[in-house]
Amino acid sequence: MGALQIKPRALAAGLASFLPGVRALTNRASGGTGSTRYCYSVWLRHLVRAHAAGLPTDPRCVAELGPGDSLGIVLAALLSGADRCMALDVKAHADAATNLRVFEELVALFLSRTPIPEDAEFPAVQPKLADYRFPAHLLTADRLAVALDDARLDHIRAAILGQSSPIGLADMAPWNDPSVIQAGSVDFLLSQAVLEHVDDLDRTYAAMRAWMKPGAFMSHSIDFSSHNLTRSWNGHWTLGDGAWRLVRGPRLYLINREPLSSHVDYLKRHGFDLVTVEGHPAERGASFRPAKRFRRMSEQDASTRSVFVQATAR
């Protein structure tokens, strides 16, 4: 019965991905990070929520997992004062022209102290905030005067173009080896709707812990929905392994179908202390019948559509 959940378009895409001439087209860029206002909103949401949780808000080294269409989120971190930023992905999507455009638009947003774009513009973006005004209590006039100094902006432009610069900016793809970043170097690591796409979560959480300094923190928004592959938001959990192979195909990434408890277990196993686990529930629906591999799923897992997680490295 679970196979009836699959949307025809999702099945067609999965089957097409088995064809060599089509496969490359199924591994294209994803996400909304080509939108400057999206990047600005995501970065500032994570920064504001860090402050609310009592975490540091002036990280010197920032890493983002899964930057997508541009490096806009880590560029926003540089414009907030970070000295070194790294974007890690399974495949490079962005180019210098895109990143320069997003950068110049971000500069304008920071210079004008633009309020954080909120739900009316990005209704699905987590985490939510109580106040979407520009966080002048964090990004003070003195801090921005240094971060947005003309000479420093030129250094960031040079880094985007791959030229010599005192600003560190690295776009690493593929990232799937802990050695791509110096161990114990990252102050703040974040991701936005990315960890649901990572197949080897065990290795990924181990790598993130290796990259981070003791006491550093991470911040993740994770979407557990079917990503429109099925007729209901949780229909992917009703699909048996055979049906899922047809939907997934041989693509580099799709979704991993791991629920909230898997991420919590990996965090604890790999040396993280949880600070915030803010789950966002959805109605499971009376017709929900999980496939065999998910039949022991807890009620919390089955009803949690997304989560915002903050954790510190031991």
N, C-alpha and C positions, 0 to 999 in steps of 0.2 A: 504493500500500500504506500510505503514511503516514496517509491519512485514516482507516484502520481504527483508528488509535491514539486518535482523539477519543472521549472519553466522551460518551454520549448527553446527559447533563445539560448538559455544556459546550456542545455543539452547539445544544441547545434554547435556552440562555441567549443564545448569540451571535445566533441567528436572531431571537429575541424582541426583542433590542436594536434591531433595525431598525424596530420599530413605535413611532411617536411616543409613544403612551400608556404604553409600557413602558420607554422609554429612560431616563427619570429614575430609575426603580427600580434600574437597573443601575449607577448612579454613586453609590451610597451609601457610607457610611463603611466603612473596612476596617481590619484589624489588630486588635491586642489592647490598644491603649493606653487603653481604658476600664477596664482592670485596674490598680489602683494598684500592686500588687506587681510586675506586669510592668514598669511604668514605672520603678520603684525599681531593679529588677534590671538593666534595660538601661542606665540612666544610670550606675550604679555599676560595671558591667562595663566600659563604655567608659572611665570615669575610672581604674579600676585598671590597665587595659591601657595607658593613656597613661603612667602612672607606670612601668610595666614597660619601656616603650620609651624612657624618658628624656625624655618630653614633659612640658610644664607641666601641672599639675593644679589650678591656681587661676585659671581663665579668668574675665575680667570680663564679656565679651560672648560669649554662646553662641547659635548658630542651629541649628535642627533642620529638616531637609527631610522633609516628609511626616509630620506628627504624628498623623494619623488621628483616632481617636475622642475624644481629649482632649489637653490640653497637658501631660500628666503628666510627660513626660521633661524639658521645659524648666522646669517647676515644681520638679522635683528638682534641676535645676542652680541655680535661685535659692536653694533651701534648702541648697545646698552653698556658697553665698557669691557667686555671680554677681550682678552689678548690673543686667544687661540681657539679655533673652532674646527671641528671635524664632522663631516657628514658621511655616513656609512650606509651603503646600499648593496643589493645583490647585483645590480646593473646600473651603470651610469645613464641618467636620463637628461640631465640639464646640460646647457652649454654656456659659454662665457657671455654671449649676447643676451641670453635670457637672464642670467644672473646680474649683469650690469643694469638691465632695465629694472629689475625688481629692487636692486640696491638703491638706485636713484629715487625710486618711488618711496622706498622705506625712509630714506633720508628726509624727504619732504614730510612724511607722517610724524617722524620724531621731532623735527624742527618746529612743527606746528602744534606739538603736544596733542595730537588727534586722540579723541576718546577711543577706547577699545571697541571694535566692531562687535555688536552683541547679537542676540537671538533673532532679531528681525532680519538680519543679513545672513547669519550663519546659524540657523536653528538647530542643526544636528551637532554642532561643535561642542565638545566637552574639553575642559571642565567649565561649569557655569560659575559666574561671579555674582556677588551681592551688589557690586558697584562697578560700572564699566567706564567711569571717568579715567582719564589718563593718570597713571599712578605716580604723581609728582612727589609723593612721600618716599618712593623708592628711587625713581629716576629724577633726582633733584637737579636744580639749575646748575650747581657746581659739577655734578657727575656728568651731565650732558654736555657742559662746556668742554670738558676734556674729551669725552667720547666722540663728539661731533666736530672737533677741531678740524679745520680745513686740511691741514697737513696729514692728520690721521685718516681722514676720508680718502685722501690720495693714496695712502699706504694700503687701505682696504681695496681700492680699485686695482692697484697693482697686484695684490694677492689674487683677486678674482681672475685677472688675466694671466696668472701663472708667473708673474715677474717677481724679482727680488723684493722682499718686503719684511719689515719687522713684525708685521701682523701674520699670524699663522692661520691659514685656511687650507684645509685638505678635503678633497672629495674622493673617498676611498670606495672602489667597487671592483671586484667583489670584496666584501668586508669579512667573509666567514672564516676568519682565523684570528684568535685572540692576539697574535703577534703584530697585527696591523697597527696597533696603538701601543705606545710605551706603557708598560704596566704601572699602575698607580699614578696616572697623570691627570685623570679627568675629575673635575669638581662637580659637574652637573651633567647628567645624561637624561635625555628625554626622547619620547616618541609620540606620535599622534596617529592613531588608527593604523598601526603598523604591526604590532606583535601578534595580531590575529592572522597575519599572513606568513609568519615565520614557521617553517616546518620543524626545525630542530630547536625547540625551545630550551631543552636542557643545555645544549652547547651555547646557545645565545645568552642565557642568564649567567653561565659560567664565564663567558667572554666579557660581559658587561661588568661583572664583579672584578675581573682581573684588570680591566682598564681603570677602575675607579680608585681614588685615594680612600683610605680609611676615614670614615666620617663624611665622605661625599654623598650626594643624594641623587636619586632618580625620580622621574615623574612621567607617567605613562597614561594615555587615554587608549582604552582597548575596546573594540566593538565585537561583540560575540554573535551578531546577527548573521543571517545567511548571505548578506550582501546582494540581495535581490536575485539569488540563484533559485530560490524556491518560492512557493506561493505564500507561505507564512514566514515570519521573521526567524523562527526556529526550526524550519523544515529540514535544514541540513542535518540535524540530529536524528531525523527519522530515516535517513538513507543508509542502507547496508553498504558494506565495503565495495561490492561490485558496482552498484549504482553510482557510488561516489567516484570510483575510478573513471567512469564515463564522463562525469561532469568535470572532474579535475584535469584529466588528460595528462600529458607529460610536461605541463607548464612549469616554469621556474617557481612560480608562486600563485596561490589563489587564496584559500583560507585553510587554517589547520584544524578547525572544529574543536579546539580545546576550550573548555569552559573556565570560569573564574577560579575554581579550586586548583586547577593545574598550575596557573600562574602563581597563586599564593604558595603552593608547595615548592615550586622552583625557587621562588624568592627566599624562602626560609632555608632550603637546602643549600643555596649558594652564598650564604653569608650576608643576607639583608635583614634589617629590622623594619617591619611595616610601620609607617606613620599614618597613612590614610588609605582606607579601602572604601571608596564611595561607589557602591553599586547602584545602577539605575534599572529598576525592574520593569518588566513588561508582562502582560497577561499571557500565560502559557497557552491557553486555549484548550477547550474540552477534547478536541480531536488529536491532541498531541500523543503520539505513540512512538517512543524512542526506539531506534534500531538496537540490535543486540549489544553492540559495544558501548552504548550509552544508557543501558537499562538501570545501572546503579547510580546514575546521576542524581545528585541531591535536589531537593526542591529549590534551594537557593541558586544552584547552577542553572537549572532548567528555566528559571524565571528572570535571570539577570541578563539583560540585553547589552549592557556596556558597563564599564567601570573606570574610575579614575583612581590611580594608585600612586602613592608616594612612599619611598623607602630609603633608608640610609644604609651605607655599606659599613659593616663591622671592621 
